[in-house]
Amino acid sequence: MSEARVRLYQLLMEAQEQIALARYARGVEHQSVLAAIDAAQDGPAEAERCEDLYFSTLATYVEALHGRLEIHVVFPEETVVIRRDRV
């Protein structure tokens, strides 16, 4: 497995952990999360590929400006920051 792929998995695991901690803090049941994910996955796969391409391109552009792309998950009492590092 390449270093880039290992780093990608590390970043995904970190993001999942941050969001899981936020879910536990709010007392949201796992079944509710699974239902929301199932509903989201019913959308068109092509749109997801376009969105990923958009974020990848945007991240590359921001990095060229010596910045980094971040995604903020905003809850009423806290914000969880998911960094989108280059892999």
C-alpha positions as CSV (number, residue, x, y, z in Angstrom):
1,M,0.0,0.0,0.0
2,S,1.4,3.4,-0.9
3,E,2.2,6.1,1.6
4,A,-0.4,8.4,0.1
5,R,-3.1,5.7,0.5
6,V,-2.1,5.1,4.1
7,R,-2.2,8.8,4.8
8,L,-5.6,9.1,3.2
9,Y,-6.9,6.3,5.5
10,Q,-5.4,8.0,8.5
11,L,-7.2,11.3,7.6
12,L,-10.5,9.5,7.1
13,M,-10.2,7.7,10.4
14,E,-9.4,11.0,12.2
15,A,-12.4,12.6,10.6
16,Q,-14.7,9.7,11.5
17,E,-13.5,9.8,15.1
18,Q,-14.1,13.6,15.4
19,I,-17.6,13.2,14.1
20,A,-18.3,10.2,16.2
21,L,-17.3,12.1,19.3
22,A,-19.7,14.9,18.4
23,R,-22.5,12.3,17.8
24,Y,-21.9,10.7,21.3
25,A,-21.9,14.1,22.9
26,R,-25.3,14.8,21.4
27,G,-26.8,11.4,22.3
28,V,-27.7,10.7,18.7
29,E,-28.5,7.0,18.1
30,H,-26.4,5.0,15.7
31,Q,-29.5,3.9,13.8
32,S,-30.4,7.6,13.1
33,V,-27.0,8.1,11.6
34,L,-27.3,5.0,9.4
35,A,-30.7,6.0,8.2
36,A,-29.3,9.4,7.2
37,I,-26.3,7.8,5.4
38,D,-28.6,5.4,3.5
39,A,-30.8,8.3,2.4
40,A,-27.8,10.3,1.2
41,Q,-26.4,7.3,-0.7
42,D,-29.5,7.0,-2.8
43,G,-28.4,10.1,-4.7
44,P,-26.7,10.0,-8.0
45,A,-23.2,8.6,-8.0
46,E,-22.1,11.0,-10.8
47,A,-22.9,14.0,-8.6
48,E,-20.7,12.6,-5.9
49,R,-17.8,12.2,-8.3
50,C,-18.2,15.7,-9.5
51,E,-18.3,17.0,-5.9
52,D,-15.1,15.1,-5.1
53,L,-13.4,16.5,-8.2
54,Y,-14.5,20.0,-7.1
55,F,-13.1,19.6,-3.6
56,S,-9.9,18.0,-5.0
57,T,-9.4,20.9,-7.4
58,L,-10.3,23.5,-4.8
59,A,-7.8,21.9,-2.3
60,T,-5.1,22.0,-5.0
61,Y,-5.8,25.7,-5.7
62,V,-5.8,26.6,-2.1
63,E,-2.5,24.7,-1.5
64,A,-1.0,26.6,-4.4
65,L,-1.8,29.7,-2.4
66,H,0.0,28.1,0.6
67,G,-3.2,27.4,2.4
68,R,-5.2,24.3,3.3
69,L,-8.9,23.3,2.7
70,E,-10.9,22.6,5.9
71,I,-14.5,21.4,6.3
72,H,-16.3,22.7,9.4
73,V,-19.0,20.6,11.0
74,V,-21.1,23.2,12.9
75,F,-23.3,22.3,15.8
76,P,-25.0,24.8,18.1
77,E,-22.5,24.4,20.9
78,E,-19.3,23.5,19.0
79,T,-17.6,23.3,15.6
80,V,-15.5,20.3,14.5
81,V,-12.8,21.1,12.0
82,I,-11.9,18.4,9.4
83,R,-8.7,19.2,7.7
84,R,-8.3,18.2,4.1
85,D,-4.6,17.6,3.8
86,R,-2.9,16.6,0.5
87,V,-2.1,12.9,0.4
